[in-house]
Amino acid sequence: MSATQWLSTIRFVPLDSNAPKFFGFAEFLAALALMVLVWMIADPRYQFRIRVAPLPLEKLTFAVVAAVGLLAILTDLWRAQGWPVPQGHSLTPAEWQAILGGAIFLTFLGWVWFAFIRPSVYGAANAERYARALYRVILKGSPSELPVIADEFAHSARALVRNATDREDAMLRRDSVDVDGAPQREPRKVVGYADAIMLLIADIRFCRTIVDSSPGTALAVFREIATTKKYGVQVKAFANNLVTAALANRDSFLFHETEGYESGLLGYHKPLSASMFSNYQMVEAIGTLLDPDLSEMKRWEADQWKAYCRIVLMTFRDYVTCSLWNHSFVLYRAKGYIERAAGDLYKLNGSSTSAWDSEVCARLRVVVSFIKDAVEILDKEGVPPGFRLRVRRSERSEGTFYDHLADMIVEVIFDASQVRSPERLCWFI
C-alpha cells in the first residue's frame, strides 16, 4: 500500500500511529467500568430519578456508549495498522478523540444533573415515564425501596395535585358541549397520568410506608390540596388507607402530634394533623378522611380511639366556625363510630370492681371526654343568631349537631345502664 492515495479529488494519507493519544479503547473501558459501578451501587432514589428524567437517559446512554466504544476500538485499530484517512485540517486525530471522550463526559454529566443537581418532578415532559417508574416500584413493594421512593414522591406532590382532575370540574366538562354540539376533547396526557398516580398511591403498602417513614409526603399532598382548593382530586382511597395505617401504627404522627405539654413543638403546631383535618371543607369533600377501615376499627383500643377523637375534634372545630348550619355527613358518621366505641359495656355486668381498669371502661372514658370537648367547642362559639335550639322529633329531618350530640349522650347512657352490678362498679360507670 502506498503512503499516499487519491480517490477522485480526495487525498488519503496513513494515520500516524505515533500521534498523541489521550482517549482510546482502554480509556473508554475505564470510564465504562466506573459508570457501571456507580449505577450498581446507586441508591434506589437516584435510579428512580434517572428513570423519571424527561429524556430516556438509559436508552441514550446505551446508544452513546455503544457508538463511542465501537468508534474507539476502530480508531485504535486504524492507528495501529496505519490505514489511510482523508487529508485535511477540518478534523484532526486529537479533535476526533476529544469528540469521543466528550460524548462520554456529557453522558455522565447528564446522569449527575438529573440524579443530583436538578432531579425531575412530574410534568408534561415525563408524565408517562414517571407513572411507569412509580408503578414498577409500588408493584414490586420492596421494603427497602418503598421508603426511599415515598420520600422522593413528596417533591412531585405539588405538580401532581395541580395537574390532577378536580372531580367537580370533570363533571362540568363531561356535561358541557361545544357550540356545534361536539363533546369536549379528552384531557391531556399529563392530566390522565396524574389522575392514575393519585389512585396508584392508595396502595396500602405505600400508605403504611408513608406513615412509617415519610409523613412529609402526606403533608405535601394535603397541603397542596388545601392551597389549590382542588378537593375533588382522586384521593379518597389514599386518604382512607393513610388514616387507617396511621391509627394502626402507635408510632405515627397521630400519636405524636397530641398536645404541647406532651410532645413539645410538634404538639403545638400539629403540622400534618392540621393540614389533613383542620379544614372542614376539604374533609367533607374528600369524604374518607374520618372513615377508617371498619374491620380495623373493631380492634381499636382506647389510645387509638383517643387519637381518632382528637382528629374528629379538629374537623369539628372548623365546622362549628364556618358551616354549623349545614349537615356534615363525615362528622355524623364519625359521631356514630365514636358512640359505639363503648357499646360492649354490657359485658361488665356482674364483674368485679377491678373491671374499672378494663379496656372497655377506658374506651368509655374516651367517649365521655369527646362529648365534653365537643360541647365546650359549641359553648365557645356560641349559638348562631336565629339558630333554632329545639327541633321536635316529628319535625326533625337531619337535625343539627346539637341534636346529634344529645342523641350521642343518650346512647352512651343507655350503654352504661346495662351494667347493674356490682354496685361500686355500676356507680363508677
C-alpha positions as a LaTeX table, in Angstrom:
\begin{tabular}{lrrr}
\hline
Residue & $x$ (\AA) & $y$ (\AA) & $z$ (\AA) \\
\hline
Met1 & 0.00 & 0.00 & 0.00 \\
Ser2 & 1.49 & 3.34 & $-0.98$ \\
Ala3 & 1.92 & 6.08 & 1.57 \\
Thr4 & $-0.41$ & 8.41 & $-0.27$ \\
Gln5 & $-3.51$ & 7.55 & $-2.29$ \\
Trp6 & $-6.05$ & 9.53 & $-4.24$ \\
Leu7 & $-9.76$ & 8.94 & $-4.59$ \\
Ser8 & $-11.16$ & 11.36 & $-7.11$ \\
Thr9 & $-10.03$ & 14.71 & $-5.71$ \\
Ile10 & $-9.64$ & 13.49 & $-2.08$ \\
Arg11 & $-6.16$ & 12.67 & $-0.91$ \\
Phe12 & $-5.71$ & 9.84 & 1.65 \\
Val13 & $-2.67$ & 9.64 & 3.92 \\
Pro14 & $-1.72$ & 6.98 & 6.51 \\
Leu15 & $-2.91$ & 7.67 & 10.09 \\
Asp16 & 0.12 & 8.48 & 12.22 \\
Ser17 & 0.47 & 5.73 & 14.82 \\
Asn18 & 2.77 & 7.96 & 16.91 \\
Ala19 & 0.33 & 10.85 & 17.17 \\
Pro20 & $-0.70$ & 11.91 & 20.72 \\
Lys21 & $-3.33$ & 9.66 & 22.25 \\
Phe22 & $-5.44$ & 10.64 & 25.25 \\
Phe23 & $-8.73$ & 8.80 & 24.61 \\
Gly24 & $-8.79$ & 5.33 & 23.18 \\
Phe25 & $-10.47$ & 1.99 & 23.83 \\
Ala26 & $-8.54$ & 1.48 & 27.09 \\
Glu27 & $-9.72$ & 4.83 & 28.45 \\
Phe28 & $-13.24$ & 4.04 & 27.25 \\
Leu29 & $-13.28$ & 0.76 & 29.20 \\
Ala30 & $-12.11$ & 2.54 & 32.35 \\
Ala31 & $-14.86$ & 5.16 & 32.03 \\
Leu32 & $-17.46$ & 2.49 & 31.30 \\
Ala33 & $-16.42$ & 0.43 & 34.32 \\
Leu34 & $-16.75$ & 3.50 & 36.54 \\
Met35 & $-20.23$ & 4.33 & 35.20 \\
Val36 & $-21.42$ & 0.75 & 35.66 \\
Leu37 & $-20.05$ & 0.69 & 39.22 \\
Val38 & $-21.79$ & 3.96 & 40.08 \\
Trp39 & $-25.10$ & 2.66 & 38.69 \\
Met40 & $-24.85$ & $-0.65$ & 40.52 \\
Ile41 & $-24.20$ & 0.90 & 43.94 \\
Ala42 & $-26.52$ & 3.88 & 43.48 \\
Asp43 & $-29.33$ & 4.37 & 45.97 \\
Pro44 & $-32.83$ & 3.49 & 44.64 \\
Arg45 & $-33.62$ & 7.20 & 44.92 \\
Tyr46 & $-31.09$ & 8.12 & 42.21 \\
Gln47 & $-32.04$ & 5.19 & 40.00 \\
Phe48 & $-35.64$ & 6.37 & 40.23 \\
Arg49 & $-34.60$ & 9.92 & 39.31 \\
Ile50 & $-32.81$ & 8.65 & 36.23 \\
Arg51 & $-35.88$ & 6.68 & 35.16 \\
Val52 & $-38.24$ & 9.66 & 35.52 \\
Ala53 & $-35.98$ & 12.16 & 33.72 \\
Pro54 & $-37.65$ & 13.91 & 30.76 \\
Leu55 & $-35.10$ & 12.23 & 28.47 \\
Pro56 & $-34.78$ & 8.45 & 28.08 \\
Leu57 & $-31.35$ & 8.54 & 29.73 \\
Glu58 & $-30.91$ & 4.78 & 29.95 \\
Lys59 & $-31.50$ & 4.25 & 26.22 \\
Leu60 & $-29.47$ & 7.32 & 25.26 \\
Thr61 & $-26.62$ & 6.13 & 27.46 \\
Phe62 & $-26.63$ & 2.71 & 25.84 \\
Ala63 & $-26.61$ & 4.25 & 22.37 \\
Val64 & $-23.78$ & 6.66 & 23.21 \\
Val65 & $-21.69$ & 4.00 & 24.96 \\
Ala66 & $-22.15$ & 1.51 & 22.13 \\
Ala67 & $-21.29$ & 4.08 & 19.45 \\
Val68 & $-18.29$ & 5.52 & 21.30 \\
Gly69 & $-16.96$ & 2.05 & 22.17 \\
Leu70 & $-17.18$ & 0.88 & 18.55 \\
Leu71 & $-15.58$ & 4.06 & 17.22 \\
Ala72 & $-12.83$ & 3.96 & 19.87 \\
Ile73 & $-11.81$ & 0.40 & 19.04 \\
Leu74 & $-11.91$ & 1.15 & 15.29 \\
Thr75 & $-9.79$ & 4.25 & 15.85 \\
Asp76 & $-7.15$ & 2.27 & 17.76 \\
Leu77 & $-7.16$ & $-0.40$ & 15.05 \\
Trp78 & $-6.83$ & 2.24 & 12.32 \\
Arg79 & $-3.93$ & 3.84 & 14.17 \\
Ala80 & $-2.13$ & 0.53 & 14.78 \\
Gln81 & $-2.47$ & $-0.53$ & 11.13 \\
Gly82 & $-1.63$ & 2.87 & 9.74 \\
Trp83 & $-4.62$ & 2.77 & 7.41 \\
Pro84 & $-5.29$ & 5.84 & 5.29 \\
Val85 & $-7.61$ & 8.66 & 6.28 \\
Pro86 & $-8.70$ & 11.73 & 4.29 \\
Gln87 & $-6.12$ & 14.51 & 4.49 \\
Gly88 & $-7.36$ & 17.81 & 5.76 \\
His89 & $-7.48$ & 20.19 & 8.67 \\
Ser90 & $-11.23$ & 20.10 & 9.40 \\
Leu91 & $-10.90$ & 17.23 & 11.91 \\
Thr92 & $-7.57$ & 16.24 & 13.39 \\
Pro93 & $-6.96$ & 12.95 & 15.29 \\
Ala94 & $-6.82$ & 14.91 & 18.53 \\
Glu95 & $-10.17$ & 16.54 & 17.84 \\
Trp96 & $-11.66$ & 13.15 & 16.95 \\
Gln97 & $-10.55$ & 11.77 & 20.32 \\
Ala98 & $-11.94$ & 14.84 & 22.04 \\
Ile99 & $-15.36$ & 14.23 & 20.42 \\
Leu100 & $-15.43$ & 10.61 & 21.59 \\
Gly101 & $-14.30$ & 11.49 & 25.12 \\
Gly102 & $-16.68$ & 14.46 & 25.24 \\
Ala103 & $-19.66$ & 12.26 & 24.36 \\
Ile104 & $-18.91$ & 10.00 & 27.34 \\
Phe105 & $-18.32$ & 13.01 & 29.60 \\
Leu106 & $-21.58$ & 14.70 & 28.57 \\
Thr107 & $-23.47$ & 11.45 & 29.20 \\
Phe108 & $-22.00$ & 11.31 & 32.69 \\
Leu109 & $-22.93$ & 14.97 & 33.29 \\
Gly110 & $-26.50$ & 14.22 & 32.19 \\
Trp111 & $-26.75$ & 11.49 & 34.83 \\
Val112 & $-25.32$ & 13.79 & 37.51 \\
Trp113 & $-27.65$ & 16.64 & 36.53 \\
Phe114 & $-30.87$ & 14.64 & 36.72 \\
Ala115 & $-29.83$ & 12.43 & 39.65 \\
Phe116 & $-28.23$ & 15.02 & 41.96 \\
Ile117 & $-28.29$ & 18.63 & 40.74 \\
Arg118 & $-31.80$ & 19.06 & 39.32 \\
Pro119 & $-33.99$ & 15.99 & 39.93 \\
Ser120 & $-37.05$ & 15.87 & 37.73 \\
Val121 & $-40.53$ & 16.31 & 39.13 \\
Tyr122 & $-43.75$ & 15.22 & 37.50 \\
Gly123 & $-44.68$ & 17.24 & 34.44 \\
Ala124 & $-45.77$ & 17.15 & 30.82 \\
Ala125 & $-42.31$ & 16.08 & 29.62 \\
Asn126 & $-42.06$ & 12.97 & 31.79 \\
Ala127 & $-45.67$ & 12.10 & 32.74 \\
Glu128 & $-45.67$ & 8.63 & 31.25 \\
Arg129 & $-42.14$ & 7.80 & 32.41 \\
Tyr130 & $-42.93$ & 8.95 & 35.95 \\
Ala131 & $-46.13$ & 6.91 & 36.10 \\
Arg132 & $-44.39$ & 3.77 & 34.80 \\
Ala133 & $-41.44$ & 4.10 & 37.20 \\
Leu134 & $-43.68$ & 4.65 & 40.23 \\
Tyr135 & $-45.97$ & 1.79 & 39.17 \\
Arg136 & $-42.97$ & $-0.54$ & 38.97 \\
Val137 & $-41.78$ & 0.39 & 42.46 \\
Ile138 & $-45.19$ & 0.07 & 44.12 \\
Leu139 & $-45.97$ & $-3.17$ & 42.31 \\
Lys140 & $-42.65$ & $-4.62$ & 43.48 \\
Gly141 & $-43.30$ & $-3.47$ & 47.05 \\
Ser142 & $-39.69$ & $-3.81$ & 48.18 \\
Pro143 & $-39.36$ & $-2.87$ & 51.90 \\
Ser144 & $-36.02$ & $-1.23$ & 51.15 \\
Glu145 & $-37.19$ & 0.79 & 48.12 \\
Leu146 & $-40.64$ & 1.95 & 49.19 \\
Pro147 & $-39.45$ & 4.31 & 51.98 \\
Val148 & $-36.97$ & 5.98 & 49.63 \\
Ile149 & $-39.46$ & 6.46 & 46.81 \\
Ala150 & $-42.20$ & 7.57 & 49.22 \\
Asp151 & $-39.90$ & 10.35 & 50.37 \\
Glu152 & $-38.94$ & 11.20 & 46.78 \\
Phe153 & $-42.60$ & 11.37 & 45.80 \\
Ala154 & $-43.06$ & 14.43 & 48.03 \\
His155 & $-41.12$ & 16.56 & 45.51 \\
Ser156 & $-43.76$ & 15.90 & 42.85 \\
Ala157 & $-46.82$ & 16.25 & 45.10 \\
Arg158 & $-47.38$ & 19.87 & 44.13 \\
Ala159 & $-47.20$ & 19.21 & 40.39 \\
Leu160 & $-49.40$ & 16.12 & 40.63 \\
Val161 & $-52.18$ & 17.85 & 42.56 \\
Arg162 & $-52.11$ & 20.82 & 40.19 \\
Asn163 & $-52.34$ & 18.55 & 37.13 \\
Ala164 & $-54.87$ & 16.08 & 38.55 \\
Thr165 & $-58.53$ & 16.41 & 37.66 \\
Asp166 & $-60.83$ & 18.05 & 40.14 \\
Arg167 & $-63.93$ & 15.83 & 40.22 \\
Glu168 & $-66.32$ & 18.78 & 40.18 \\
Asp169 & $-64.58$ & 20.34 & 37.17 \\
Ala170 & $-64.60$ & 16.96 & 35.42 \\
Met171 & $-68.37$ & 16.67 & 35.91 \\
Leu172 & $-68.85$ & 20.10 & 34.39 \\
Arg173 & $-66.67$ & 19.19 & 31.42 \\
Arg174 & $-68.49$ & 15.93 & 30.89 \\
Asp175 & $-71.85$ & 17.67 & 30.80 \\
Ser176 & $-70.69$ & 20.53 & 28.59 \\
Val177 & $-70.59$ & 20.55 & 24.80 \\
Asp178 & $-69.12$ & 22.86 & 22.20 \\
Val179 & $-71.36$ & 25.26 & 20.28 \\
Asp180 & $-71.63$ & 22.79 & 17.40 \\
Gly181 & $-72.78$ & 20.03 & 19.75 \\
Ala182 & $-69.49$ & 18.11 & 19.79 \\
Pro183 & $-68.32$ & 16.80 & 23.18 \\
Gln184 & $-65.32$ & 18.34 & 24.90 \\
Arg185 & $-61.93$ & 16.91 & 23.95 \\
Glu186 & $-60.17$ & 14.35 & 26.11 \\
Pro187 & $-57.87$ & 15.65 & 28.86 \\
Arg188 & $-54.17$ & 15.93 & 28.13 \\
Lys189 & $-51.83$ & 13.04 & 28.84 \\
Val190 & $-50.26$ & 14.87 & 31.80 \\
Val191 & $-53.72$ & 15.10 & 33.40 \\
Gly192 & $-54.60$ & 11.47 & 32.76 \\
Tyr193 & $-51.38$ & 10.14 & 34.25 \\
Ala194 & $-51.73$ & 12.47 & 37.26 \\
Asp195 & $-55.19$ & 11.00 & 37.94 \\
Ala196 & $-53.79$ & 7.47 & 37.61 \\
Ile197 & $-50.94$ & 8.22 & 40.01 \\
Met198 & $-53.31$ & 9.63 & 42.63 \\
Leu199 & $-55.11$ & 6.29 & 42.52 \\
Leu200 & $-51.85$ & 4.35 & 42.47 \\
Ile201 & $-50.53$ & 5.83 & 45.73 \\
Ala202 & $-53.58$ & 4.45 & 47.55 \\
Asp203 & $-51.77$ & 1.10 & 47.69 \\
Ile204 & $-51.96$ & 0.02 & 51.34 \\
Arg205 & $-48.24$ & $-0.87$ & 51.46 \\
Phe206 & $-47.32$ & 2.54 & 50.13 \\
Cys207 & $-49.63$ & 4.24 & 52.65 \\
Arg208 & $-48.08$ & 2.26 & 55.51 \\
Thr209 & $-44.63$ & 3.28 & 54.30 \\
Ile210 & $-45.63$ & 6.96 & 54.22 \\
Val211 & $-46.91$ & 6.71 & 57.79 \\
Asp212 & $-43.84$ & 4.81 & 58.99 \\
Ser213 & $-41.01$ & 6.73 & 57.34 \\
Ser214 & $-42.23$ & 9.62 & 55.18 \\
Pro215 & $-45.09$ & 11.59 & 56.74 \\
Gly216 & $-43.82$ & 14.66 & 54.93 \\
Thr217 & $-45.19$ & 13.15 & 51.72 \\
Ala218 & $-48.73$ & 13.14 & 53.12 \\
Leu219 & $-48.15$ & 16.69 & 54.37 \\
Ala220 & $-47.12$ & 17.81 & 50.88 \\
Val221 & $-50.15$ & 16.20 & 49.21 \\
Phe222 & $-52.84$ & 17.52 & 51.57 \\
Arg223 & $-51.26$ & 20.94 & 51.99 \\
Glu224 & $-51.30$ & 21.38 & 48.20 \\
Ile225 & $-54.92$ & 20.20 & 48.01 \\
Ala226 & $-55.84$ & 22.78 & 50.63 \\
Thr227 & $-53.84$ & 25.51 & 48.88 \\
Thr228 & $-55.34$ & 24.89 & 45.44 \\
Lys229 & $-58.79$ & 24.01 & 46.87 \\
Lys230 & $-58.93$ & 21.07 & 44.47 \\
Tyr231 & $-60.87$ & 18.96 & 46.92 \\
Gly232 & $-62.18$ & 16.71 & 44.16 \\
Val233 & $-58.87$ & 15.08 & 43.18 \\
Gln234 & $-58.96$ & 11.30 & 43.40 \\
Val235 & $-57.51$ & 10.79 & 46.88 \\
Lys236 & $-60.48$ & 9.10 & 48.56 \\
Ala237 & $-58.81$ & 5.68 & 48.73 \\
Phe238 & $-55.43$ & 7.22 & 49.58 \\
Ala239 & $-56.93$ & 9.24 & 52.45 \\
Asn240 & $-58.81$ & 6.23 & 53.82 \\
Asn241 & $-55.82$ & 3.88 & 53.75 \\
Leu242 & $-53.48$ & 6.55 & 55.11 \\
Val243 & $-55.64$ & 7.30 & 58.15 \\
Thr244 & $-56.23$ & 3.59 & 58.76 \\
Ala245 & $-52.47$ & 2.94 & 58.67 \\
Ala246 & $-51.75$ & 5.94 & 60.92 \\
Leu247 & $-54.23$ & 4.77 & 63.56 \\
Ala248 & $-52.89$ & 1.22 & 63.43 \\
Asn249 & $-49.32$ & 2.44 & 64.00 \\
Arg250 & $-48.89$ & 3.83 & 67.50 \\
Asp251 & $-45.64$ & 5.48 & 66.43 \\
Ser252 & $-47.37$ & 7.57 & 63.74 \\
Phe253 & $-47.94$ & 11.31 & 63.65 \\
Leu254 & $-51.46$ & 10.92 & 65.06 \\
Phe255 & $-49.98$ & 9.69 & 68.35 \\
His256 & $-47.11$ & 12.19 & 68.46 \\
Glu257 & $-48.96$ & 15.36 & 67.45 \\
Thr258 & $-51.00$ & 15.48 & 70.65 \\
Glu259 & $-50.54$ & 18.45 & 73.00 \\
Gly260 & $-47.59$ & 20.75 & 73.52 \\
Tyr261 & $-47.00$ & 19.62 & 77.10 \\
Glu262 & $-46.78$ & 16.01 & 75.85 \\
Ser263 & $-44.83$ & 16.24 & 72.61 \\
Gly264 & $-43.23$ & 19.68 & 72.53 \\
Leu265 & $-43.24$ & 21.90 & 69.47 \\
Leu266 & $-44.94$ & 19.39 & 67.19 \\
Gly267 & $-47.71$ & 19.12 & 69.75 \\
Tyr268 & $-48.34$ & 22.85 & 69.45 \\
His269 & $-48.04$ & 23.08 & 65.67 \\
Lys270 & $-49.54$ & 19.70 & 64.69 \\
Pro271 & $-48.30$ & 20.24 & 61.11 \\
Leu272 & $-49.59$ & 17.07 & 59.50 \\
Ser273 & $-52.76$ & 16.64 & 61.56 \\
Ala274 & $-53.73$ & 20.26 & 60.96 \\
Ser275 & $-53.09$ & 20.00 & 57.21 \\
Met276 & $-55.26$ & 16.91 & 56.93 \\
Phe277 & $-58.10$ & 17.51 & 59.40 \\
Ser278 & $-58.45$ & 21.18 & 60.34 \\
Asn279 & $-60.04$ & 22.17 & 57.01 \\
Tyr280 & $-63.66$ & 21.05 & 57.26 \\
Gln281 & $-64.45$ & 21.86 & 53.64 \\
Met282 & $-61.65$ & 19.60 & 52.43 \\
Val283 & $-62.53$ & 16.79 & 54.84 \\
Glu284 & $-66.18$ & 16.88 & 53.78 \\
Ala285 & $-65.32$ & 16.96 & 50.07 \\
Ile286 & $-62.85$ & 14.07 & 50.25 \\
Gly287 & $-65.28$ & 12.15 & 52.43 \\
Thr288 & $-62.99$ & 9.36 & 53.67 \\
Leu289 & $-60.53$ & 11.10 & 55.99 \\
Leu290 & $-62.68$ & 10.26 & 59.01 \\
Asp291 & $-63.76$ & 6.84 & 57.74 \\
Pro292 & $-61.06$ & 4.31 & 58.69 \\
Asp293 & $-61.44$ & 0.65 & 57.81 \\
Leu294 & $-64.35$ & $-0.77$ & 59.83 \\
Ser295 & $-62.69$ & $-4.15$ & 60.38 \\
Glu296 & $-59.66$ & $-2.39$ & 61.87 \\
Met297 & $-61.88$ & $-0.15$ & 63.97 \\
Lys298 & $-63.38$ & $-3.16$ & 65.76 \\
Arg299 & $-59.92$ & $-3.98$ & 67.13 \\
Trp300 & $-59.04$ & $-0.48$ & 68.31 \\
Glu301 & $-58.03$ & 0.11 & 71.88 \\
Ala302 & $-58.58$ & 3.21 & 74.00 \\
Asp303 & $-55.45$ & 5.07 & 72.87 \\
Gln304 & $-56.42$ & 4.57 & 69.21 \\
Trp305 & $-59.93$ & 5.85 & 69.88 \\
Lys306 & $-58.39$ & 8.82 & 71.66 \\
Ala307 & $-56.27$ & 9.64 & 68.61 \\
Tyr308 & $-59.32$ & 9.31 & 66.37 \\
Cys309 & $-61.39$ & 11.57 & 68.60 \\
Arg310 & $-58.61$ & 14.13 & 68.51 \\
Ile311 & $-58.69$ & 14.43 & 64.69 \\
Val312 & $-62.51$ & 14.46 & 64.64 \\
Leu313 & $-62.48$ & 17.38 & 67.07 \\
Met314 & $-60.04$ & 19.27 & 64.81 \\
Thr315 & $-62.53$ & 18.99 & 61.94 \\
Phe316 & $-65.47$ & 19.72 & 64.25 \\
Arg317 & $-63.83$ & 22.92 & 65.47 \\
Asp318 & $-63.58$ & 24.30 & 61.92 \\
Tyr319 & $-67.09$ & 23.05 & 61.11 \\
Val320 & $-68.57$ & 24.95 & 64.05 \\
Thr321 & $-66.78$ & 28.10 & 62.91 \\
Cys322 & $-67.82$ & 28.09 & 59.26 \\
Ser323 & $-70.57$ & 25.56 & 58.48 \\
Leu324 & $-72.70$ & 24.87 & 61.54 \\
Trp325 & $-75.87$ & 25.49 & 59.53 \\
Asn326 & $-75.03$ & 22.66 & 57.11 \\
His327 & $-75.41$ & 18.96 & 57.75 \\
Ser328 & $-72.00$ & 17.25 & 57.85 \\
Phe329 & $-72.01$ & 13.71 & 56.54 \\
Val330 & $-68.44$ & 12.94 & 57.62 \\
Leu331 & $-68.88$ & 14.25 & 61.15 \\
Tyr332 & $-72.23$ & 12.50 & 61.51 \\
Arg333 & $-70.62$ & 9.18 & 60.57 \\
Ala334 & $-67.67$ & 9.86 & 62.88 \\
Lys335 & $-70.10$ & 10.58 & 65.73 \\
Gly336 & $-71.72$ & 7.23 & 65.08 \\
Tyr337 & $-68.40$ & 5.39 & 65.20 \\
Ile338 & $-67.41$ & 7.05 & 68.49 \\
Glu339 & $-70.71$ & 6.48 & 70.29 \\
Arg340 & $-70.43$ & 2.75 & 69.53 \\
Ala341 & $-66.86$ & 2.53 & 70.88 \\
Ala342 & $-68.14$ & 1.57 & 74.32 \\
Gly343 & $-71.11$ & $-0.43$ & 73.08 \\
Asp344 & $-69.87$ & $-3.61$ & 74.77 \\
Leu345 & $-70.18$ & $-2.25$ & 78.31 \\
Tyr346 & $-72.85$ & $-4.86$ & 78.98 \\
Lys347 & $-70.06$ & $-7.46$ & 79.22 \\
Leu348 & $-69.02$ & $-5.90$ & 82.56 \\
Asn349 & $-72.36$ & $-6.55$ & 84.20 \\
Gly350 & $-71.67$ & $-8.67$ & 87.26 \\
Ser351 & $-67.87$ & $-8.31$ & 87.03 \\
Ser352 & $-65.63$ & $-7.38$ & 89.93 \\
Thr353 & $-64.91$ & $-3.78$ & 90.86 \\
Ser354 & $-61.45$ & $-4.08$ & 89.28 \\
Ala355 & $-63.18$ & $-4.08$ & 85.86 \\
Trp356 & $-63.00$ & $-0.27$ & 86.11 \\
Asp357 & $-59.44$ & $-0.64$ & 84.78 \\
Ser358 & $-60.57$ & $-2.74$ & 81.81 \\
Glu359 & $-60.23$ & $-1.75$ & 78.18 \\
Val360 & $-63.94$ & $-1.14$ & 77.67 \\
Cys361 & $-64.01$ & 1.31 & 80.59 \\
Ala362 & $-61.01$ & 3.09 & 79.13 \\
Arg363 & $-62.93$ & 3.46 & 75.86 \\
Leu364 & $-65.92$ & 4.81 & 77.78 \\
Arg365 & $-63.72$ & 7.50 & 79.32 \\
Val366 & $-62.53$ & 8.47 & 75.83 \\
Val367 & $-66.11$ & 8.75 & 74.54 \\
Val368 & $-67.20$ & 10.89 & 77.51 \\
Ser369 & $-64.16$ & 13.10 & 77.10 \\
Phe370 & $-65.02$ & 13.57 & 73.41 \\
Ile371 & $-68.55$ & 14.65 & 74.27 \\
Lys372 & $-67.29$ & 17.14 & 76.86 \\
Asp373 & $-64.77$ & 18.61 & 74.40 \\
Ala374 & $-67.39$ & 18.87 & 71.64 \\
Val375 & $-69.82$ & 20.65 & 73.97 \\
Glu376 & $-67.05$ & 23.00 & 75.06 \\
Ile377 & $-66.33$ & 23.88 & 71.41 \\
Leu378 & $-70.00$ & 24.66 & 70.84 \\
Asp379 & $-70.12$ & 26.77 & 74.02 \\
Lys380 & $-67.06$ & 28.78 & 72.98 \\
Glu381 & $-68.52$ & 29.55 & 69.57 \\
Gly382 & $-71.91$ & 30.42 & 70.95 \\
Val383 & $-75.31$ & 29.85 & 69.42 \\
Pro384 & $-75.59$ & 31.49 & 65.97 \\
Pro385 & $-78.29$ & 34.18 & 65.65 \\
Gly386 & $-81.61$ & 32.72 & 64.55 \\
Phe387 & $-80.49$ & 29.18 & 65.33 \\
Arg388 & $-83.44$ & 27.02 & 66.39 \\
Leu389 & $-82.41$ & 25.21 & 69.54 \\
Arg390 & $-85.32$ & 22.82 & 69.86 \\
Val391 & $-86.43$ & 20.72 & 66.91 \\
Arg392 & $-89.28$ & 18.38 & 67.68 \\
Arg393 & $-88.86$ & 14.76 & 66.72 \\
Ser394 & $-91.74$ & 14.94 & 64.24 \\
Glu395 & $-90.15$ & 17.98 & 62.56 \\
Arg396 & $-86.60$ & 16.71 & 62.54 \\
Ser397 & $-85.03$ & 15.59 & 59.30 \\
Glu398 & $-81.27$ & 15.69 & 59.57 \\
Gly399 & $-81.18$ & 17.84 & 62.68 \\
Thr400 & $-78.27$ & 19.94 & 63.90 \\
Phe401 & $-75.15$ & 18.89 & 65.70 \\
Tyr402 & $-76.79$ & 19.91 & 68.95 \\
Asp403 & $-79.30$ & 17.15 & 68.25 \\
His404 & $-76.57$ & 14.71 & 67.24 \\
Leu405 & $-74.62$ & 15.28 & 70.46 \\
Ala406 & $-77.81$ & 14.89 & 72.50 \\
Asp407 & $-78.54$ & 11.59 & 70.76 \\
Met408 & $-74.96$ & 10.52 & 71.40 \\
Ile409 & $-75.30$ & 11.23 & 75.11 \\
Val410 & $-78.50$ & 9.18 & 75.23 \\
Glu411 & $-76.77$ & 6.24 & 73.51 \\
Val412 & $-73.81$ & 6.33 & 75.92 \\
Ile413 & $-76.16$ & 6.50 & 78.94 \\
Phe414 & $-78.11$ & 3.54 & 77.56 \\
Asp415 & $-74.90$ & 1.50 & 77.13 \\
Ala416 & $-73.81$ & 2.39 & 80.66 \\
Ser417 & $-77.19$ & 1.41 & 82.05 \\
Gln418 & $-76.54$ & $-2.20$ & 81.03 \\
Val419 & $-74.11$ & $-2.51$ & 83.97 \\
Arg420 & $-76.28$ & $-3.09$ & 87.07 \\
Ser421 & $-73.88$ & $-4.84$ & 89.43 \\
Pro422 & $-71.76$ & $-4.82$ & 91.43 \\
Glu423 & $-72.91$ & $-1.58$ & 92.98 \\
Arg424 & $-69.49$ & 0.09 & 93.19 \\
Leu425 & $-68.65$ & $-0.67$ & 89.54 \\
Cys426 & $-72.11$ & 0.47 & 88.50 \\
Trp427 & $-71.58$ & 3.75 & 90.37 \\
Phe428 & $-68.20$ & 4.29 & 88.71 \\
Ile429 & $-69.61$ & 3.75 & 85.23 \\
\hline
\end{tabular}
